[in-house]
Amino acid sequence: MLIRLEHIEKTYGTADHPVPVLHDVNFAMHEGEYYAIMGPSGSGKSTLMNILGYLDTPTKGTYYFEDVDNSRASDTKMARIRNEKIGFVFQSFHLLQRRRAWENVALPLMYGDVPKRERRERAEQALLEVGLKDRMDFYPTQLSGGQCQRVAIARAICTRPKLLLADEPTGALDSKSGQQIMDIFDALHARGMSIIMITHEHAVAERAQRMMHIYDGVLSGGDPV
Protein backbone atom coordinates (compact mmCIF):
# COMPACT_ATOMS: atom_id res chain seq x y z
CA MET A 1 0.00 0.00 0.00
CA LEU A 2 1.47 3.35 -1.00
CA ILE A 3 -1.12 5.72 0.51
CA ARG A 4 -3.79 5.33 3.16
CA LEU A 5 -5.87 8.23 4.48
CA GLU A 6 -8.05 7.57 7.50
CA HIS A 7 -10.68 10.09 8.62
CA ILE A 8 -8.73 13.09 7.34
CA GLU A 9 -10.19 16.47 8.22
CA LYS A 10 -8.81 19.96 7.63
CA THR A 11 -10.12 23.11 9.26
CA TYR A 12 -8.76 26.63 8.88
CA GLY A 13 -9.65 29.75 10.82
CA THR A 14 -9.91 29.98 14.60
CA ALA A 15 -11.69 28.05 17.31
CA ASP A 16 -14.37 30.74 17.36
CA HIS A 17 -14.64 30.92 13.57
CA PRO A 18 -13.64 27.55 12.10
CA VAL A 19 -13.63 27.05 8.33
CA PRO A 20 -13.92 23.31 7.58
CA VAL A 21 -12.43 22.30 4.22
CA LEU A 22 -12.08 18.50 4.28
CA HIS A 23 -14.59 16.16 5.93
CA ASP A 24 -13.73 12.56 6.92
CA VAL A 25 -11.65 11.74 3.84
CA ASN A 26 -10.81 8.03 3.53
CA PHE A 27 -9.13 6.22 0.67
CA ALA A 28 -6.26 3.88 -0.14
CA MET A 29 -3.97 3.65 -3.15
CA HIS A 30 -1.55 0.91 -4.12
CA GLU A 31 1.82 1.55 -5.70
CA GLY A 32 1.62 1.89 -9.48
CA GLU A 33 -1.96 3.15 -9.59
CA TYR A 34 -3.19 6.28 -11.40
CA TYR A 35 -5.97 8.35 -9.82
CA ALA A 36 -7.69 11.54 -10.94
CA ILE A 37 -9.54 13.87 -8.55
CA MET A 38 -12.22 16.15 -9.95
CA GLY A 39 -14.09 18.92 -8.18
CA PRO A 40 -15.23 22.52 -8.58
CA SER A 41 -13.31 25.52 -7.28
CA GLY A 42 -13.39 25.62 -3.48
CA SER A 43 -14.22 21.92 -3.14
CA GLY A 44 -11.07 21.12 -1.14
CA LYS A 45 -9.10 19.34 -3.86
CA SER A 46 -6.02 21.57 -3.59
CA THR A 47 -6.05 21.25 0.20
CA LEU A 48 -6.15 17.48 -0.18
CA MET A 49 -3.29 17.63 -2.66
CA ASN A 50 -1.23 19.71 -0.21
CA ILE A 51 -1.76 17.12 2.51
CA LEU A 52 -0.85 14.26 0.15
CA GLY A 53 2.33 16.12 -0.80
CA TYR A 54 3.33 16.98 2.78
CA LEU A 55 2.88 20.67 2.09
CA ASP A 56 0.25 20.80 4.85
CA THR A 57 -0.90 18.64 7.75
CA PRO A 58 -4.42 17.43 8.60
CA THR A 59 -6.31 18.84 11.56
CA LYS A 60 -7.58 15.36 12.35
CA GLY A 61 -7.04 11.89 10.98
CA THR A 62 -4.04 9.84 9.89
CA TYR A 63 -2.05 9.79 6.66
CA TYR A 64 0.08 6.70 6.04
CA PHE A 65 2.70 6.84 3.30
CA GLU A 66 4.37 3.47 2.63
CA ASP A 67 2.61 2.26 5.81
CA VAL A 68 4.29 4.92 7.96
CA ASP A 69 2.22 7.53 9.80
CA ASN A 70 3.79 10.91 9.05
CA SER A 71 0.59 12.89 9.62
CA ARG A 72 2.26 15.30 11.99
CA ALA A 73 5.91 14.93 11.08
CA SER A 74 8.38 17.73 11.66
CA ASP A 75 8.99 20.29 8.91
CA THR A 76 12.42 18.77 8.33
CA LYS A 77 11.04 15.27 7.87
CA MET A 78 8.24 16.48 5.58
CA ALA A 79 10.81 18.34 3.45
CA ARG A 80 12.87 15.16 3.15
CA ILE A 81 9.84 13.10 2.11
CA ARG A 82 8.90 15.72 -0.50
CA ASN A 83 12.41 15.79 -1.92
CA GLU A 84 13.02 12.04 -1.99
CA LYS A 85 9.64 10.43 -2.56
CA ILE A 86 7.20 12.88 -4.19
CA GLY A 87 7.33 14.74 -7.50
CA PHE A 88 5.13 17.78 -8.13
CA VAL A 89 3.71 19.20 -11.37
CA PHE A 90 1.75 22.46 -11.21
CA GLN A 91 -0.39 24.35 -13.67
CA SER A 92 1.98 27.34 -13.74
CA PHE A 93 5.22 25.34 -14.23
CA HIS A 94 7.24 27.22 -11.53
CA LEU A 95 10.43 27.31 -13.61
CA LEU A 96 13.31 29.68 -12.84
CA GLN A 97 13.60 32.00 -15.81
CA ARG A 98 17.37 32.52 -15.52
CA ARG A 99 18.20 28.83 -15.44
CA ARG A 100 18.43 26.55 -18.44
CA ALA A 101 16.07 23.61 -18.84
CA TRP A 102 18.48 21.04 -17.43
CA GLU A 103 19.31 23.30 -14.49
CA ASN A 104 15.62 23.64 -13.64
CA VAL A 105 15.24 19.88 -13.81
CA ALA A 106 18.27 19.32 -11.58
CA LEU A 107 17.17 21.67 -8.78
CA PRO A 108 15.60 18.96 -6.54
CA LEU A 109 18.79 16.92 -6.91
CA MET A 110 20.87 19.88 -5.76
CA TYR A 111 18.75 20.15 -2.63
CA GLY A 112 19.28 16.43 -2.12
CA ASP A 113 23.09 16.83 -2.25
CA VAL A 114 23.48 14.80 -5.44
CA PRO A 115 26.92 15.44 -7.04
CA LYS A 116 26.90 17.94 -9.93
CA ARG A 117 27.92 15.45 -12.63
CA GLU A 118 25.17 13.03 -11.60
CA ARG A 119 22.66 15.91 -11.48
CA ARG A 120 23.44 16.75 -15.10
CA GLU A 121 23.20 13.11 -16.20
CA ARG A 122 19.87 12.51 -14.43
CA ALA A 123 18.44 15.79 -15.73
CA GLU A 124 19.44 14.81 -19.27
CA GLN A 125 17.77 11.42 -18.89
CA ALA A 126 14.57 13.00 -17.53
CA LEU A 127 14.45 15.49 -20.40
CA LEU A 128 14.97 12.61 -22.84
CA GLU A 129 11.96 10.85 -21.30
CA VAL A 130 9.72 13.87 -21.97
CA GLY A 131 11.10 14.43 -25.48
CA LEU A 132 13.19 17.52 -24.78
CA LYS A 133 16.80 16.35 -24.88
CA ASP A 134 17.43 18.81 -27.73
CA ARG A 135 16.23 21.69 -25.52
CA MET A 136 18.50 21.04 -22.54
CA ASP A 137 20.27 24.38 -22.77
CA PHE A 138 17.20 26.47 -23.59
CA TYR A 139 15.82 28.96 -21.11
CA PRO A 140 12.09 28.93 -20.23
CA THR A 141 11.56 32.11 -22.29
CA GLN A 142 12.75 30.16 -25.34
CA LEU A 143 10.22 27.37 -24.83
CA SER A 144 6.50 27.05 -25.52
CA GLY A 145 4.01 26.50 -22.71
CA GLY A 146 3.81 22.80 -23.47
CA GLN A 147 7.59 22.50 -23.48
CA CYS A 148 7.80 24.34 -20.16
CA GLN A 149 5.35 21.85 -18.68
CA ARG A 150 7.43 18.99 -19.99
CA VAL A 151 10.48 20.51 -18.28
CA ALA A 152 8.41 20.66 -15.09
CA ILE A 153 7.50 16.97 -15.46
CA ALA A 154 11.16 16.10 -16.03
CA ARG A 155 12.01 17.99 -12.82
CA ALA A 156 9.32 16.02 -10.96
CA ILE A 157 10.59 12.61 -12.09
CA CYS A 158 14.36 13.18 -11.95
CA THR A 159 14.40 12.26 -8.24
CA ARG A 160 12.73 8.93 -9.13
CA PRO A 161 9.83 9.55 -6.76
CA LYS A 162 7.36 7.02 -5.42
CA LEU A 163 4.43 9.34 -6.16
CA LEU A 164 3.77 12.00 -8.79
CA LEU A 165 1.25 14.69 -7.84
CA ALA A 166 -0.10 16.84 -10.68
CA ASP A 167 -2.32 19.88 -10.02
CA GLU A 168 -4.19 20.91 -13.20
CA PRO A 169 -1.19 19.97 -15.41
CA THR A 170 -3.02 20.86 -18.65
CA GLY A 171 -4.94 23.86 -17.32
CA ALA A 172 -2.72 26.51 -18.93
CA LEU A 173 -2.16 24.70 -22.24
CA ASP A 174 -3.85 24.48 -25.62
CA SER A 175 -5.52 21.18 -26.53
CA LYS A 176 -2.60 19.83 -28.59
CA SER A 177 -0.03 20.54 -25.87
CA GLY A 178 -2.40 19.15 -23.27
CA GLN A 179 -2.69 15.92 -25.25
CA GLN A 180 1.10 15.62 -25.35
CA ILE A 181 1.30 16.07 -21.59
CA MET A 182 -1.32 13.40 -21.01
CA ASP A 183 0.56 11.03 -23.32
CA ILE A 184 3.61 11.52 -21.08
CA PHE A 185 1.57 10.71 -17.97
CA ASP A 186 0.25 7.58 -19.69
CA ALA A 187 3.81 6.50 -20.48
CA LEU A 188 4.99 7.17 -16.92
CA HIS A 189 2.10 5.13 -15.53
CA ALA A 190 2.82 2.30 -17.96
CA ARG A 191 6.33 2.15 -16.48
CA GLY A 192 4.92 1.82 -12.97
CA MET A 193 4.73 5.43 -11.74
CA SER A 194 2.06 6.13 -9.11
CA ILE A 195 0.11 9.27 -10.09
CA ILE A 196 -2.57 11.41 -8.49
CA MET A 197 -3.84 14.23 -10.69
CA ILE A 198 -6.22 17.08 -9.95
CA THR A 199 -8.19 18.31 -12.94
CA HIS A 200 -11.47 19.99 -13.85
CA GLU A 201 -11.40 18.45 -17.34
CA HIS A 202 -13.44 15.26 -17.63
CA ALA A 203 -11.59 14.09 -20.74
CA VAL A 204 -8.29 14.41 -18.86
CA ALA A 205 -9.60 12.60 -15.78
CA GLU A 206 -10.79 9.71 -17.94
CA ARG A 207 -7.18 8.90 -18.79
CA ALA A 208 -6.62 7.75 -15.20
CA GLN A 209 -7.40 4.26 -13.87
CA ARG A 210 -9.84 5.62 -11.33
CA MET A 211 -11.75 8.89 -11.12
CA MET A 212 -12.64 10.39 -7.75
CA HIS A 213 -14.84 13.40 -7.02
CA ILE A 214 -14.69 15.92 -4.22
CA TYR A 215 -17.53 18.27 -3.33
CA ASP A 216 -17.63 20.50 -0.27
CA GLY A 217 -14.70 18.63 1.22
CA VAL A 218 -16.24 15.16 0.82
CA LEU A 219 -14.32 12.67 -1.35
CA SER A 220 -16.02 9.80 -3.18
CA GLY A 221 -14.92 7.18 -5.67
CA GLY A 222 -11.62 5.96 -4.23
CA ASP A 223 -10.75 2.57 -2.84
CA PRO A 224 -12.05 2.34 0.73
CA VAL A 225 -9.55 2.01 3.58
NUVO-256038 format. One record per residue: residue number from 1; y, x, z of N, C-alpha, C, O in turn. Coordinates in steps of 0.2 Angstrom, whole numbers, always signed. Atoms other than C-alpha are relative to their C-alpha. Layout:
NUVO-256038
  pos  n.north  n.east   n.up  ca.north  ca.east  ca.up  c.north  c.east   c.up  o.north  o.east   o.up
  NUM        Y       X      Z         Y        X      Z        Y       X      Z        Y       X      Z
...
***
This chain:
NUVO-256038
  pos  n.north  n.east   n.up  ca.north  ca.east  ca.up  c.north  c.east   c.up  o.north  o.east   o.up
    1       -6      +4     +0        +0       +0     +0       +6      +4     +0       +7      +9     +4
    2       -6      -4     +0       +17       +7     -5       +5      -3     +4       +8      +1     +8
    3       -6      +4     -4       +29       -6     +3       -3      -6     +3       -7      -9     +0
    4       +1      +6     -4       +27      -19    +16       +6      -2     +4       +8      +2     +8
    5       -5      +2     -3       +41      -29    +22       -2      -6     +5       -5     -11     +2
    6       +2      +5     -4       +38      -40    +37       +6      -3     +4       +9      +0     +8
    7       -5      +4     -3       +50      -53    +43       +7      +3     +0      +11      +4     +5
    8       -6      -3     +0       +65      -44    +37       +6      -5     +0       +6      -9     -4
    9       -6      +4     +0       +82      -51    +41       +6      +5     +0       +6     +10     +3
   10       -6      -4     +0      +100      -44    +38       +6      -5     +1       +7     -10     -2
   11       -6      +4     -1      +116      -51    +46       +5      +5     +1       +5     +10     +4
   12       -6      -4     +0      +133      -44    +44       +5      -4     +5       +3      -9     +8
   13       -5      +3     -4      +149      -48    +54       -1      +2     +7       -4      +7     +9
   14       +0      -1     -7      +150      -50    +73       -5      -5     +3       -7     -10     +0
   15       +4      +4     -4      +140      -58    +87       +4      -7     +0       +0     -12     +0
   16       -4      +7     +0      +154      -72    +87       +0      -3     -7       +0      -9     -8
   17       -1      +2     +7      +155      -73    +68       -6      +3     -5       -4      +7     -9
   18       +5      -3     +5      +138      -68    +60       +0      -3     -7       +1      -9     -8
   19       +1      +2     +7      +135      -68    +42       -7      +2     -3       -8      +7     -5
   20       +6      -1     +2      +117      -70    +38       -1      +1     -8       +2      -3    -11
   21       +0      -2     +7      +112      -62    +21       -8      -1     -2       -9      -3     -8
   22       +8      +0     +2       +92      -60    +21       -3      -4     +6       -2      -3    +12
   23       +3      +4     -5       +81      -73    +30       -8      +1     -1      -11      -1     -6
   24       +7      +0     -1       +63      -69    +35       -3      +2     -7       -8      -1    -10
   25       +2      -3     +7       +59      -58    +19       -7      +3     +2       -7      +8     +6
   26       +7      -3     -1       +40      -54    +18       -3      +1     -7       -3      -4    -11
   27       +4      -1     +6       +31      -46     +3       -3      +7     +1       -1     +12     +4
   28       +4      -7     +1       +19      -31     -1       +0      +2     -7       -1      -2    -12
   29       +1      -3     +7       +18      -20    -16       -4      +6     +0       -3     +11     +5
   30       +4      -6     +1        +5       -8    -21       +3      +6     -4       +7      +4     -8
   31       -3      -5     +4        +8       +9    -28       -2      -1     -8       -8      -3     -9
   32       +2      +1     +7        +9       +8    -47       +2      -7     -3       +1      -8     -9
   33       -2      +7     +2       +16      -10    -48       +7      +0     -2      +11      +5     -1
   34       -6      +1     +3       +31      -16    -57       +3      -7     +1       +0     -12     -1
   35       -3      +7     -2       +42      -30    -49       +7      -1     -3      +11      +4     -3
   36       -7      +1     +2       +58      -38    -55       +2      -6     +5       -2     -10     +7
   37       -3      +5     -4       +69      -48    -43       +6      -3     -3      +11      +1     -5
   38       -6      +4     +3       +81      -61    -50       +3      -4     +6       +0      -7    +10
   39       -4      +4     -4       +95      -70    -41       +7      +0     -2       +9      +4     -5
   40       -8      +0     +2      +113      -76    -43       +4      +5     +4       +1      +7     +9
   41       -5      -4     -4      +128      -67    -36       +0      -2     +7       +1      -8     +8
   42       +0      +2     -7      +128      -67    -17       -6      -2     +3       -6      -5     +8
   43       +6      +2     -2      +110      -71    -16       -4      +5     +5       -8      +3     +9
   44       +3      -5     -4      +106      -55     -6       -5      +5     -3       -7      +9     +0
   45       +4      -5     +3       +97      -45    -19       +2      +7     +0       -2     +11     +1
   46       -2      -7     -1      +108      -30    -18       -1      +2     +7       -3      +8     +8
   47       +2      -2     -7      +106      -30     +1       -7      +2     +1       -9      +7     +4
   48       +8      -1     +0       +87      -31     -1       -1      +7     -3       -5     +11     -1
   49       +1      -7     +3       +88      -16    -13       +2      +5     +4       -1     +11     +4
   50       -3      -6     -4       +99       -6     -1       -5      +1     +6       -6      +7     +8
   51       +5      -1     -6       +86       -9    +13       -7      +4     -3       -9      +8     +0
   52       +6      -3     +3       +71       -4     +1       +2      +7     -2       -3     +11     -1
   53       -2      -7     +2       +81      +12     -4       +2      +4     +6       +5      +9     +5
   54       -2      -4     -6       +85      +17    +14       +7      +1     +0      +10      +6     +2
   55       -7      +0     +0      +103      +14    +10       +3      -4     +6       +9      -3     +8
   56       -2      +5     -5      +104       +1    +24       -6      -1     +4      -12      +0     +2
   57       +6      +2     -5       +93       -5    +39       +0      -7     +1       +6     -10     +1
   58       +0      +7     -2       +87      -22    +43       +3      -1     +7       +2      +3    +11
   59       -2      +3     -7       +94      -32    +58       -6      -1     +4       -6      +0    +10
   60       +6      +2     -3       +77      -38    +62       -6      +1     -5       -5      +2    -11
   61       +6      -1     +4       +59      -35    +55       -2      +7     -1       +2     +12     +2
   62       +3      -7     +1       +49      -20    +49       -1      +1     -7       -3      -3    -11
   63       +1      -3     +7       +49      -10    +33       -5      +6     +0       -3     +11     +3
   64       +4      -5     +1       +34       +0    +30       +0      +3     -7       -1      +0    -12
   65       +0      -4     +6       +34      +14    +17       -6      +4     +0       -5      +9     +4
   66       +7      -4     +0       +17      +22    +13       -3      -1     +7       -5      +4    +10
   67       +3      +2     -6       +11      +13    +29       +4      +3     +6       +1      +3    +12
   68       -4      -2     -6       +25      +21    +40       +6      -4     +1       +9      -6     -4
   69       -6      +4     -2       +38      +11    +49       +6      +5     +1       +6      +8     +6
   70       -7      -4     +0       +55      +19    +45       +5      -5     +1      +11      -3     -1
   71       -5      +5     +0       +64       +3    +48       +7      +2     +3      +12      +0     +1
   72       -6      -2     -4       +76      +11    +60       +0      +8     +1       +2     +11     +6
   73       +0      -8     +0       +75      +30    +55       +7      +2     +1      +12      -1     +0
   74       -7      -3     +0       +89      +42    +58       +3      +1     -7       -1      +0    -12
   75       -3      -1     +6      +101      +45    +45       -3      +6     -4       -3      +6    -10
   76       +3      -6     +3       +94      +62    +42       -7      -1     -4       -8      +1     -9
   77       +7      +2     +3       +76      +55    +39       +1      -4     -6       -3      -4    -11
   78       +0      +5     +6       +82      +41    +28       +3      +4     -6       +1      +3    -12
   79       -3      -4     +6       +92      +54    +17       -6      +4     -3       -6      +5     -9
   80       +6      -3     +2       +76      +64    +16       -5      -4     -4       -7      -2     -9
   81       +4      +5     +3       +66      +49    +11       +3      -1     -7       -1      -2    -12
   82       -4      +2     +6       +79      +44     -2       -1      +6     -5       -2      +5    -11
   83       +0      -6     +5       +79      +62    -10       -7      +2     -2       -8      +4     -8
   84       +7      -2     +2       +60      +65    -10       -4      -5     -3       -9      -4     -7
   85       +5      +5     +2       +52      +48    -13       +3      -6     -4       -1     -10     -6
   86       -2      +6     +3       +64      +36    -21       +5      +2     -5      +10      +6     -4
   87       -5      -2     +5       +74      +37    -37       +4      -7     -2       +1     -12     -1
   88       -5      +5     +1       +89      +26    -41       +3      +0     -7       +5      +5     -9
   89       -4      +1     +6       +96      +19    -57       +5      -6     +1       +3     -12     +3
   90       -5      +5     -1      +112       +9    -56       +3      -3     -7       +3      +1    -12
   91       -3      +3     +6      +122       -2    -68       +5      +5     -3       +6      +5     -9
   92       -6      -4     +2      +137      +10    -69       -2      +7     +0       +3     +11     -1
   93       +2      -7     +1      +127      +26    -71       +1      +5     +5       -4      +9     +7
   94       -2      -5     -5      +136      +36    -58       -1      +7     -2       -4     +11     +2
   95       +0      -7     +2      +137      +52    -68       +6      +4     +1      +11      +1     +2
   96       -5      -5     -1      +148      +67    -64       +3      +2     -7       +0      +5    -11
   97       -3      -1     +7      +160      +68    -79       +1      +7     -2       +1      +9     -8
   98       -1      -7     +2      +163      +87    -78       -7      +4     +1       -7     +10     +1
   99       +7      -3     +0      +144      +91    -77       -4      -2     -6       -4      -8     -8
  100       +4      +2     +6      +133      +92    -92       -6      -4     +2       -8      -5     +8
  101       +6      +5     -1      +118      +80    -94       -5      +3     +4       -7      +0     +9
  102       +6      -3     -4      +105      +92    -87       +3      +2     +7       -1      +1    +12
  103       -2      -2     -7      +116      +97    -72       +1      -7     +4       -1      -7    +10
  104       +0      +7     -4      +118      +78    -68       -7      -2     +2       -8      -4     +7
  105       +7      +2     -2       +99      +76    -69       -2      +4     +6       -6      +2    +10
  106       +2      -4     -5       +97      +91    -58       +3      +0     +7       +0      +3    +12
  107       -3      +0     -6      +108      +86    -44       -4      -2     +6       -4      +2    +11
  108       +4      +1     -5       +95      +78    -33       -5      +6     +2       -6      +7     +8
  109       +4      -6     -1       +85      +94    -35       +4      +5     +4       +1      +9     +8
  110       -4      -4     -3       +99     +104    -29       +1      -2     +8       +0      +3    +12
  111       +0      +2     -7      +101      +94    -13       -7      +1     +3       -7      +1    +10
  112       +7      -1     -2       +82      +96    -11       -2      +8     +1       -8      +9     +2
  113       +1      -7     -1       +84     +115    -11       -5      +3     -5       -8      +8     -4
  114       +4      -2     +5       +74     +117    -27       +4      +6     -4       +9      +6     -5
  115       -3      -6     +3       +77     +135    -35       +3      -2     -7       +1      -7    -10
  116       -4      +1     +6       +90     +135    -50       -5      -1     -6       -4      -5    -10
  117       +4      -1     +6       +77     +140    -63       -4      -6     -1       -5      -9     -6
  118       +5      +6     +0       +65     +126    -58       +4      -7     -1       +2     -11     -4
  119       -5      +6     +1       +80     +113    -57       +1      -1     -8       +0      -6    -10
  120       -2      +1     +8       +84     +117    -76       -7      -2     -3       -6      -6     -8
  121       +6      +2     +3       +66     +116    -81       -2      -7     +1       -4     -11     -4
  122       +1      +7     -2       +63      +99    -72       +5      -5     -3       +3     -10     -5
  123       -5      +4     +4       +79      +92    -79       -1      +0     -7       -1      -6    -10
  124       +2      +0     +7       +74      +97    -96       -6      -4     -2       -6      -8     -7
  125       +6      +4     +1       +57      +89    -94       +2      -8     +0       -1     -12     -4
  126       -2      +7     -1       +65      +73    -88       +4      -3     -6       +3      -8     -8
  127       -4      +2     +6       +77      +72   -102       -4      -1     -6       -3      -5    -10
  128       +5      +1     +5       +63      +75   -114       -3      -7     +0       -5     -10     -5
  129       +4      +6     -2       +54      +60   -106       +4      -6     -2       +2     -11     -4
  130       -4      +5     +2       +69      +49   -110       +3      +1     -7       +8      -3     -9
  131       -2      +0     +6       +72      +55   -127       +7      +4     -1      +10      +2     -6
  132       -7      -3     +0       +88      +66   -124       -1      +8     +1       +4     +11     +3
  133       +0      -7     -1       +82      +84   -124       +5      +3     -5       +8      +9     -3
  134       -5      -3     +5       +94      +87   -139       +7      -1     +3      +12      +1     +0
  135       -6      +2     -2      +108      +81   -128       +1      +4     +7       +6      +2    +11
  136       +0      -4     -6      +105      +93   -113       +7      +2     +2       +9      +2     +8
  137       -6      -3     -1      +122     +101   -114       +6      -4     -1      +12      -2     -1
  138       -5      +5     +1      +132      +86   -118       +3      -3     +7       -1      -3    +12
  139       -3      +3     -5      +145      +79   -106       +0      -8     +0       -1     -10     -6
  140       +0      +8     +0      +145      +60   -101       +5      -3     -5       +3      -8     -8
  141       -5      +2     +4      +161      +58   -111       -3      +1     -8       +0      -2    -12
  142       +2      -1     +7      +151      +64   -127       -6      -5     -1       -9      -4     -7
  143       +6      +4     +1      +137      +51   -124       +2      -7     +0       +7      -9     +2
  144       -1      +8     +0      +135      +32   -128       -2      -2     +7       -5      +1    +11
  145       +2      +3     -6      +133      +20   -114       -8      +0     +1      -10      +2     +7
  146       +7      +0     -1      +114      +19   -117       -3      +7     +1       -7      +8     +5
  147       +2      -7     -2      +113      +38   -117       +1      +2     +7       -3      +5    +10
  148       -2      -1     -7      +122      +39   -101       -5      -3     +5       -7      +0    +10
  149       +5      +3     -5      +109      +27    -93       -6      +4     -1      -10      +4     +4
  150       +6      -4     +1       +95      +37   -100       +0      +7     +4       -4      +9     +7
  151       -2      -5     -5      +103      +52    -91       -2      -2     +7       -5      +2    +11
  152       +1      +2     -7      +103      +42    -75       -7      -1     +1       -9      +0     +7
  153       +7      +1     -1       +85      +37    -77       -4      +7     +1       -8      +8     +5
  154       +3      -7     -1       +80      +56    -80       +2      +3     +7       -2      +6    +10
  155       -2      -2     -7       +90      +60    -64       -4      -3     +5       -6      +0    +10
  156       +4      +3     -5       +80      +47    -55       -7      +2     +0      -10      +2     +6
  157       +7      -2     +0       +63      +53    -60       -1      +7     +0       -7     +10     +1
  158       +1      -7     +0       +66      +72    -60       -3      +2     +7       -6      +7     +7
  159       +3      -2     -7       +61      +72    -41       -7      -2     +1      -10      -1     +6
  160       +6      +2     +0       +45      +64    -46       -1      -5     +6       -6      -4    +10
  161       +0      +5     -6       +48      +49    -34       -6      -4     +0      -10      -5     -5
  162       +5      +5     -1       +35      +37    -27       +2      -7     -3       -2     -11     -5
  163       -3      +7     +2       +47      +22    -31       +6      +1     -4      +10      +5     -2
  164       -6      +0     +4       +60      +19    -44       +3      -7     +1       +0     -12     +0
  165       -3      +6     -1       +73       +6    -39       +6      +0     -5      +10      +5     -6
  166       -5      +0     +5       +84       +0    -53       +4      -7     +1       +2     -12     +1
  167       -4      +6     -2       +99      -12    -50       +4      -1     -6       +9      +2     -8
  168       -4      +2     +6      +105      -21    -66       +0      +6     -5       +6      +7     -7
  169       +0      -6     +4      +100       -6    -77       +2      -1     -7       +4      +3    -11
  170       -2      +1     +7      +104      -15    -93       +7      -4     +0       +9      -6     -5
  171       -5      +5     +0      +119      -25    -87       +7      +2     -3      +11      -2     -5
  172       -7      -2     +4      +133      -14    -95       -2      +3     -7       +2      +6    -10
  173       +2      -2     +6      +123      -11   -111       +0      -5     -5       -1     -11     -4
  174       +2      +5     +5      +122      -19   -128       -7      -1     -1      -11      +2     +2
  175       +7      +3     +1      +106      -28   -133       -5      +6     -2      -10      +7     +0
  176       +4      -5     +3       +99      -13   -143       -1      +6     +5       -7      +8     +6
  177       +0      -5     -5      +103       +0   -129       -4      -3     +5       -8      +1     +8
  178       +4      +3     -6       +96      -12   -116       -8      +0     -2      -12      +1     +2
  179       +7      -1     +2       +80      -13   -126       -3      +7     +0       -9      +7     +3
  180       +2      -7     +0       +78       +6   -127       -1      +1     +8       -6      +5     +9
  181       +1      -2     -7       +80       +7   -108       -6      -4     +3      -10      -1     +6
  182       +6      +4     -2       +67       -7   -105       -6      +4     -3      -12      +3     +1
  183       +6      -4     +3       +55       +3   -117       -1      +6     +5       -7      +7     +6
  184       +1      -6     -5       +58      +18   -105       -4      -2     +6       -8      +1     +8
  185       +3      +2     -6       +54       +8    -90       -8      -2     -1      -12      -1     +3
  186       +7      +2     +1       +38       +1    -98       -4      +7     -1      -10      +7     +2
  187       +4      -6     +0       +32      +19   -102       -1      +3     +6       -6      +6     +8
  188       +0      -3     -6       +36      +25    -85       -5      -4     +4      -10      -1     +8
  189       +5      +4     -3       +26      +11    -78       -7      +1     -2      -12      +1     +2
  190       +6      -1     +3       +12      +14    -90       -3      +7     +3       -9      +8     +3
  191       +2      -7     -3       +11      +32    -82       -1      -1     +7       -3      +4    +10
  192       +2      +0     -7        +9      +25    -65       +6      -1     +5       +5      -1    +11
  193       -6      +0     -4       +27      +24    -59       +1      -7     +4       +0     -12     +0
  194       -2      +7     -3       +31      +10    -46       +7      -1     -1      +11      +3     +1
  195       -6      +1     +1       +46       +1    -50       +2      -7     +3       -2     -12     +2
  196       -3      +7     -2       +57      -13    -42       +7      +0     -4      +11      +4     -3
  197       -6      +0     +3       +71      -19    -53       +4      -7     +1       +1     -12     +2
  198       -4      +6     -1       +85      -31    -50       +4      -2     -6       +6      +3    -10
  199       -4      +2     +7       +92      -41    -65       +1      -7     +0       -2     -11     +4
  200       -2      +7     +1      +100      -57    -69       -2      -3     -7       -1      -9     -9
  201       +2      +2     +7       +92      -57    -87       -7      -2     +0      -11      +2     +2
  202       +7      +2     +0       +76      -67    -88       -4      +4     -5      -10      +5     -3
  203       +4      -4     +5       +70      -58   -104       -1      +7     +3       -7     +10     +1
  204       +1      -7     -3       +72      -41    -94       -5      -1     +5      -10      +3     +6
  205       +5      +1     -5       +63      -48    -79       -7      -1     -2      -12      +1     +1
  206       +6      +2     +3       +49      -54    -90       -4      +6     -2      -10      +6     -3
  207       +4      -6     +2       +44      -36    -94       -4      +3     +6       -8      +7     +5
  208       +3      -2     -6       +39      -33    -76       -7      -4     +1       -8      -9     -3
  209       +7      +3     -2       +21      -37    -69       +1      -6     +3       -2     -11     +2
  210       -1      +6     -4       +28      -49    -57       +8      -1     +1      +12      +3     +2
  211       -7      +2     +0       +44      -59    -56       +1      -3     +7       -2      -8     +9
  212       -2      +3     -6       +52      -63    -39       +7      -3     +0      +11      -1     -4
  213       -7      +3     +0       +67      -74    -35       +3      +0     +7       -1      -1    +12
  214       -4      +0     -7       +80      -73    -21       +6      -5     -1      +10      -4     -5
  215       -5      +5     +0       +91      -88    -17       +2      +0     +8       -2      -2    +12
  216       -3      +0     -7      +103      -88     -1       -4      +4     +5       -6      +2    +10
  217       +4      -4     -4       +93      -74     +6       -7      -1     +1      -10      +3     +5
  218       +7      +1     -1       +76      -81     +4       -4      +2     -6       -2      +0    -12
  219       +4      -3     +6       +63      -72     -7       -6      -3     -1      -10      -5     +4
  220       +6      +3     +2       +49      -80    -16       -3      +3     -6       +0      +6    -10
  221       +3      -2     +6       +36      -75    -28       -4      +7     +0       -7      +9     -4
  222       +3      -7     -1       +30      -58    -21       -7      -1     +3       -9      -6     +6
  223       +6      +0     -4       +13      -54    -14       +1      -1     +7       +5      +3    +10
  224       -1      +1     -7       +12      -60     +4       -3      +6     +4       -7      +9     +1
  225       +2      -5     -4       +10      -48    +18       -7      -1     +3       -9      +3     +7
***
